[in-house]
């Protein structure tokens, strides 16, 4: 997945968009940002949250009793 920033001609602010490898939009910000850098940073943070959420938990090691 990738993060892109875009601006519309109606406004001078920036928003982020997360797209998959096919170019399909997965998520888009409703908030706007004054600079492209801030939009990209916020989108990258959101993408990382999604990646962390979807990552499987680490395997649990079997508990052993020492005696």
N, CA, C and O atoms as a DFTB+ gen file, in Angstrom:
268 C
 N C O
     1  1       0.837      -1.169       0.000
     2  2       0.000       0.000       0.000
     3  2       0.882       1.232       0.000
     4  3       2.031       1.201       0.440
     5  1       0.318       2.314      -0.503
     6  2       1.044       3.570      -0.602
     7  2       0.184       4.718      -0.092
     8  3      -1.045       4.636      -0.077
     9  1       0.849       5.786       0.326
    10  2       0.174       7.006       0.767
    11  2       0.460       8.099      -0.251
    12  3       1.609       8.330      -0.627
    13  1      -0.591       8.762      -0.688
    14  2      -0.471       9.887      -1.604
    15  2      -1.128      11.097      -0.974
    16  3      -2.027      10.960      -0.144
    17  1      -0.687      12.272      -1.361
    18  2      -1.346      13.509      -0.947
    19  2      -1.930      14.151      -2.196
    20  3      -1.357      14.071      -3.282
    21  1      -3.070      14.782      -2.020
    22  2      -3.692      15.452      -3.150
    23  2      -4.367      16.734      -2.676
    24  3      -4.698      16.896      -1.502
    25  1      -4.552      17.617      -3.612
    26  2      -5.223      18.875      -3.351
    27  2      -6.220      19.101      -4.485
    28  3      -5.933      18.809      -5.646
    29  1      -7.366      19.614      -4.142
    30  2      -8.362      19.906      -5.183
    31  2      -8.217      21.354      -5.614
    32  3      -7.609      22.162      -4.913
    33  1      -8.766      21.671      -6.746
    34  2      -8.673      23.044      -7.240
    35  2      -9.550      23.994      -6.425
    36  3      -9.349      25.209      -6.448
    37  1     -10.519      23.436      -5.709
    38  2     -11.413      24.273      -4.895
    39  2     -10.738      24.790      -3.631
    40  3     -11.126      25.829      -3.097
    41  1      -9.743      24.077      -3.160
    42  2      -9.096      24.465      -1.903
    43  2      -7.588      24.322      -2.039
    44  3      -7.090      23.550      -2.857
    45  1      -6.887      25.072      -1.232
    46  2      -5.426      25.007      -1.297
    47  2      -4.849      24.080      -0.237
    48  3      -3.631      24.021      -0.065
    49  1      -5.707      23.354       0.476
    50  2      -5.224      22.442       1.503
    51  2      -4.984      21.057       0.913
    52  3      -5.371      20.781      -0.222
    53  1      -4.340      20.188       1.695
    54  2      -3.953      18.855       1.251
    55  2      -4.671      17.793       2.064
    56  3      -4.994      18.011       3.231
    57  1      -4.921      16.646       1.449
    58  2      -5.482      15.478       2.130
    59  2      -4.671      14.267       1.715
    60  3      -4.005      14.284       0.680
    61  1      -4.723      13.211       2.523
    62  2      -4.003      11.983       2.185
    63  2      -4.969      10.922       1.691
    64  3      -6.165      10.957       1.979
    65  1      -4.420       9.981       0.942
    66  2      -5.183       8.841       0.427
    67  2      -4.290       7.617       0.476
    68  3      -3.144       7.661       0.029
    69  1      -4.810       6.522       1.020
    70  2      -4.092       5.249       1.030
    71  2      -4.641       4.414      -0.108
    72  3      -5.849       4.198      -0.201
    73  1      -3.752       3.944      -0.977
    74  2      -4.161       3.129      -2.116
    75  2      -3.423       1.798      -2.077
    76  3      -2.304       1.705      -1.573
    77  1      -4.074       0.766      -2.621
    78  2      -3.426      -0.542      -2.695
    79  2      -2.544      -0.604      -3.933
    80  3      -2.420       0.378      -4.664
    81  1      -1.940      -1.746      -4.163
    82  2      -1.009      -1.882      -5.282
    83  2      -1.700      -1.851      -6.638
    84  3      -1.034      -1.695      -7.661
    85  1      -3.014      -1.995      -6.666
    86  2      -3.780      -1.877      -7.903
    87  2      -4.196      -0.432      -8.180
    88  3      -4.748      -0.127      -9.237
    89  1      -3.922       0.458      -7.212
    90  2      -4.297       1.856      -7.361
    91  2      -5.693       2.165      -6.839
    92  3      -6.188       3.278      -7.015
    93  1      -6.333       1.189      -6.197
    94  2      -7.663       1.403      -5.652
    95  2      -7.565       2.081      -4.288
    96  3      -6.709       1.736      -3.473
    97  1      -8.445       3.043      -4.049
    98  2      -8.450       3.774      -2.788
    99  2      -8.937       2.873      -1.668
   100  3     -10.010       2.276      -1.753
   101  1      -8.132       2.784      -0.616
   102  2      -8.494       2.003       0.557
   103  2      -9.077       2.913       1.643
   104  3     -10.019       2.536       2.339
   105  1      -8.515       4.091       1.774
   106  2      -8.976       5.040       2.781
   107  2      -8.531       6.440       2.370
   108  3      -7.515       6.618       1.699
   109  1      -9.322       7.431       2.791
   110  2      -9.015       8.819       2.454
   111  2      -9.307       9.688       3.668
   112  3     -10.261       9.438       4.405
   113  1      -8.489      10.698       3.872
   114  2      -8.678      11.559       5.037
   115  2      -9.875      12.486       4.834
   116  3     -10.150      12.956       3.731
   117  1     -10.561      12.723       5.922
   118  2     -11.617      13.737       5.888
   119  2     -11.050      15.073       6.363
   120  3     -11.595      16.133       6.055
   121  1      -9.953      15.012       7.114
   122  2      -9.279      16.226       7.581
   123  2      -8.381      16.766       6.470
   124  3      -7.933      16.025       5.595
   125  1      -8.136      18.045       6.525
   126  2      -7.223      18.659       5.561
   127  2      -6.008      19.203       6.301
   128  3      -6.050      19.434       7.510
   129  1      -4.930      19.401       5.558
   130  2      -3.649      19.814       6.126
   131  2      -3.099      20.975       5.312
   132  3      -3.303      21.030       4.099
   133  1      -2.402      21.905       5.962
   134  2      -1.904      23.081       5.242
   135  2      -0.744      22.789       4.287
   136  3      -0.519      23.546       3.343
   137  1       0.001      21.689       4.525
   138  2       1.131      21.383       3.647
   139  2       1.062      19.922       3.196
   140  3       0.440      19.081       3.845
   141  1       1.706      19.652       2.089
   142  2       1.770      18.286       1.570
   143  2       2.529      17.390       2.551
   144  3       2.176      16.224       2.728
   145  1       3.562      17.926       3.184
   146  2       4.356      17.132       4.129
   147  2       3.514      16.673       5.312
   148  3       3.635      15.530       5.755
   149  1       2.667      17.551       5.824
   150  2       1.815      17.179       6.953
   151  2       0.781      16.134       6.534
   152  3       0.465      15.230       7.309
   153  1       0.259      16.249       5.332
   154  2      -0.709      15.269       4.844
   155  2      -0.065      13.897       4.689
   156  3      -0.642      12.891       5.102
   157  1       1.115      13.849       4.103
   158  2       1.824      12.582       3.922
   159  2       2.166      11.963       5.281
   160  3       2.010      10.756       5.467
   161  1       2.628      12.778       6.226
   162  2       2.989      12.265       7.554
   163  2       1.764      11.670       8.253
   164  3       1.856      10.599       8.853
   165  1       0.637      12.344       8.180
   166  2      -0.582      11.835       8.816
   167  2      -1.061      10.565       8.124
   168  3      -1.508       9.635       8.795
   169  1      -0.978      10.506       6.805
   170  2      -1.370       9.309       6.070
   171  2      -0.464       8.130       6.372
   172  3      -0.932       6.999       6.502
   173  1       0.832       8.391       6.483
   174  2       1.786       7.327       6.813
   175  2       1.525       6.786       8.211
   176  3       1.645       5.584       8.448
   177  1       1.167       7.670       9.135
   178  2       0.844       7.235      10.492
   179  2      -0.411       6.357      10.493
   180  3      -0.462       5.336      11.179
   181  1      -1.404       6.757       9.729
   182  2      -2.642       5.965       9.634
   183  2      -2.367       4.612       8.974
   184  3      -2.906       3.595       9.409
   185  1      -1.545       4.588       7.944
   186  2      -1.194       3.339       7.279
   187  2      -0.487       2.403       8.256
   188  3      -0.773       1.206       8.278
   189  1       0.429       2.931       9.059
   190  2       1.141       2.098      10.028
   191  2       0.174       1.523      11.058
   192  3       0.325       0.369      11.458
   193  1      -0.810       2.296      11.492
   194  2      -1.828       1.782      12.423
   195  2      -2.589       0.612      11.803
   196  3      -2.864      -0.383      12.473
   197  1      -2.923       0.738      10.533
   198  2      -3.632      -0.342       9.839
   199  2      -2.758      -1.587       9.718
   200  3      -3.238      -2.705       9.909
   201  1      -1.497      -1.399       9.406
   202  2      -0.565      -2.527       9.284
   203  2      -0.421      -3.233      10.633
   204  3      -0.472      -4.461      10.710
   205  1      -0.242      -2.445      11.692
   206  2      -0.090      -3.028      13.029
   207  2      -1.354      -3.770      13.449
   208  3      -1.269      -4.826      14.077
   209  1      -2.517      -3.235      13.114
   210  2      -3.784      -3.868      13.473
   211  2      -3.952      -5.209      12.757
   212  3      -4.468      -6.166      13.334
   213  1      -3.517      -5.271      11.507
   214  2      -3.705      -6.477      10.702
   215  2      -2.611      -7.517      10.901
   216  3      -2.739      -8.645      10.426
   217  1      -1.541      -7.154      11.595
   218  2      -0.431      -8.082      11.811
   219  2      -0.845      -9.137      12.837
   220  3      -1.383      -8.789      13.888
   221  1      -0.608     -10.392      12.557
   222  2      -0.981     -11.420      13.539
   223  2      -0.131     -11.298      14.793
   224  3       1.018     -10.862      14.725
   225  1      -0.680     -11.676      15.925
   226  2       0.101     -11.601      17.160
   227  2       1.253     -12.601      17.119
   228  3       1.186     -13.604      16.408
   229  1       2.310     -12.326      17.884
   230  2       3.439     -13.261      17.893
   231  2       3.010     -14.598      18.497
   232  3       2.129     -14.641      19.356
   233  1       3.627     -15.679      18.049
   234  2       3.244     -16.988      18.586
   235  2       3.553     -17.072      20.076
   236  3       4.553     -16.531      20.547
   237  1       2.699     -17.745      20.793
   238  2       2.901     -17.941      22.224
   239  2       3.731     -19.199      22.437
   240  3       3.443     -20.255      21.875
   241  1       4.749     -19.067      23.243
   242  2       5.577     -20.225      23.552
   243  2       4.864     -21.066      24.607
   244  3       4.228     -20.525      25.511
   245  1       4.969     -22.368      24.490
   246  2       4.305     -23.200      25.502
   247  2       4.931     -22.957      26.876
   248  3       6.141     -22.776      27.009
   249  1       4.081     -22.958      27.872
   250  2       4.533     -22.712      29.237
   251  2       5.127     -23.994      29.773
   252  3       4.532     -25.066      29.660
   253  1       6.290     -23.877      30.349
   254  2       6.927     -25.062      30.940
   255  2       7.143     -24.833      32.430
   256  3       7.521     -23.748      32.872
   257  1       6.896     -25.863      33.163
   258  2       7.129     -25.797      34.590
   259  2       8.478     -26.414      34.897
   260  3       8.766     -27.548      34.517
   261  1       9.279     -25.659      35.579
   262  2      10.593     -26.200      35.959
   263  2      10.490     -26.761      37.360
   264  3       9.882     -26.150      38.239
   265  1      11.065     -27.889      37.564
   266  2      10.962     -28.471      38.881
   267  2      12.062     -29.319      39.232
   268  3      12.088     -29.873      40.331
